[in-house]
Amino acid sequence: MKIFEKHSEYGNPILEKSFHFGIRIVKFYLLHVKEEYQIKDLLKQLLRSGTSIGANVAESQEAASKKDFLNKLTIALKEARETEYWLKLLKEASVITEKEFISLFNDCDEIIRLLVSIVKKLKDV
């Protein structure tokens, strides 16, 4: 188990972005679950998929093989797409503001683009 990891000078963008996005999703959930208790289950779906992205990316760092690495990142991509869906649904249902939506959606979209690029490159090799 790695408790203290020495970060490289350049870091790992997908690992860092997905972790920070997960933090934002947790904070979003905690803020809105109090106000929108009647749709708690929908918010919980967003919480699960939004935090699962980073969990799968982190898990990929210790993959046993290239195939395992690709599988974990593909799962992270699927979770990111699901998160995108829940954000759109909550926006259209007027649960979240346009400002909240744009901020979270743009971060999610950036993660999706990074994951698509990584997965495509891995499949081409």
C-alpha positions as CSV (number, residue, x, y, z in Angstrom):
1,M,0.0,0.0,0.0
2,K,1.4,3.4,-1.0
3,I,0.6,6.0,1.6
4,F,3.2,8.5,0.6
5,E,3.8,8.8,-3.1
6,K,6.4,11.1,-4.5
7,H,4.7,13.1,-7.2
8,S,6.7,13.6,-10.4
9,E,7.3,17.1,-11.6
10,Y,4.6,16.8,-14.3
11,G,2.2,14.7,-12.3
12,N,-0.4,12.4,-13.8
13,P,-3.1,14.6,-15.4
14,I,-5.9,12.0,-15.6
15,L,-5.2,10.8,-12.0
16,E,-5.2,14.3,-10.6
17,K,-8.2,15.6,-12.6
18,S,-10.4,12.6,-11.8
19,F,-9.5,12.8,-8.1
20,H,-10.3,16.5,-7.9
21,F,-13.5,16.0,-9.9
22,G,-14.5,13.3,-7.4
23,I,-14.0,15.8,-4.6
24,R,-16.3,18.3,-6.4
25,I,-18.9,15.6,-6.9
26,V,-18.9,14.7,-3.2
27,K,-19.2,18.4,-2.2
28,F,-22.0,18.9,-4.8
29,Y,-23.9,15.8,-3.5
30,L,-23.6,17.0,0.2
31,L,-24.9,20.5,-0.8
32,H,-27.8,19.3,-2.8
33,V,-28.9,16.2,-0.9
34,K,-30.1,18.5,1.9
35,E,-32.0,20.8,-0.5
36,E,-33.3,18.1,-2.9
37,Y,-34.0,15.2,-0.5
38,Q,-36.9,13.9,-2.7
39,I,-34.4,13.1,-5.5
40,K,-31.7,11.7,-3.2
41,D,-31.5,8.5,-5.3
42,L,-30.7,10.5,-8.5
43,L,-28.1,12.5,-6.7
44,K,-26.6,9.2,-5.3
45,Q,-26.3,7.9,-8.8
46,L,-24.3,11.0,-9.7
47,L,-22.2,10.5,-6.6
48,R,-21.4,6.9,-7.4
49,S,-20.5,7.4,-11.1
50,G,-18.7,10.7,-10.5
51,T,-16.4,9.2,-7.8
52,S,-16.0,5.9,-9.6
53,I,-14.1,7.6,-12.4
54,G,-11.1,8.4,-10.2
55,A,-11.3,5.1,-8.3
56,N,-11.0,3.2,-11.6
57,V,-8.2,5.5,-12.8
58,A,-6.4,5.0,-9.5
59,E,-6.9,1.2,-9.6
60,S,-5.5,1.2,-13.2
61,Q,-2.1,2.4,-11.8
62,E,-1.5,-1.0,-10.3
63,A,-2.9,-3.0,-13.2
64,A,-1.4,-6.5,-13.6
65,S,-1.2,-6.2,-17.4
66,K,-1.8,-3.9,-20.3
67,K,-5.2,-5.6,-20.8
68,D,-6.1,-5.0,-17.2
69,F,-4.9,-1.3,-17.4
70,L,-7.0,-0.8,-20.5
71,N,-10.0,-2.5,-18.9
72,K,-9.9,-0.2,-15.8
73,L,-9.6,3.0,-18.0
74,T,-12.4,1.8,-20.1
75,I,-14.6,1.4,-17.0
76,A,-13.5,4.9,-15.9
77,L,-14.6,6.2,-19.3
78,K,-18.0,4.4,-19.0
79,E,-18.5,6.0,-15.5
80,A,-17.6,9.4,-16.9
81,R,-20.2,9.0,-19.6
82,E,-22.8,8.0,-17.0
83,T,-21.8,11.0,-14.9
84,E,-22.3,13.2,-18.0
85,Y,-25.8,11.7,-18.4
86,W,-26.8,12.5,-14.7
87,L,-25.5,16.0,-15.0
88,K,-27.6,16.6,-18.1
89,L,-30.7,15.0,-16.5
90,L,-30.4,17.2,-13.4
91,K,-29.9,20.3,-15.4
92,E,-32.9,19.6,-17.6
93,A,-35.0,18.9,-14.5
94,S,-33.9,22.3,-13.1
95,V,-32.2,20.7,-10.1
96,I,-28.9,22.4,-10.7
97,T,-28.1,25.8,-11.9
98,E,-26.7,26.6,-15.4
99,K,-23.5,27.7,-13.7
100,E,-23.1,24.5,-11.7
101,F,-23.9,22.4,-14.7
102,I,-21.4,24.2,-17.0
103,S,-18.6,23.9,-14.4
104,L,-19.1,20.2,-13.6
105,F,-20.0,19.3,-17.2
106,N,-16.8,21.0,-18.6
107,D,-14.6,19.1,-16.1
108,C,-16.4,15.8,-16.9
109,D,-16.0,16.5,-20.6
110,E,-12.3,17.1,-20.2
111,I,-11.9,13.8,-18.3
112,I,-13.8,12.0,-21.0
113,R,-11.5,13.5,-23.7
114,L,-8.4,12.5,-21.8
115,L,-9.7,8.9,-21.3
116,V,-10.8,8.5,-24.9
117,S,-7.4,9.6,-26.0
118,I,-5.6,7.2,-23.7
119,V,-7.9,4.3,-24.5
120,K,-7.5,4.8,-28.3
121,K,-3.7,5.0,-28.0
122,L,-3.6,1.8,-25.9
123,K,-5.8,0.0,-28.4
124,D,-3.5,1.1,-31.3
125,V,-0.4,-0.2,-29.7
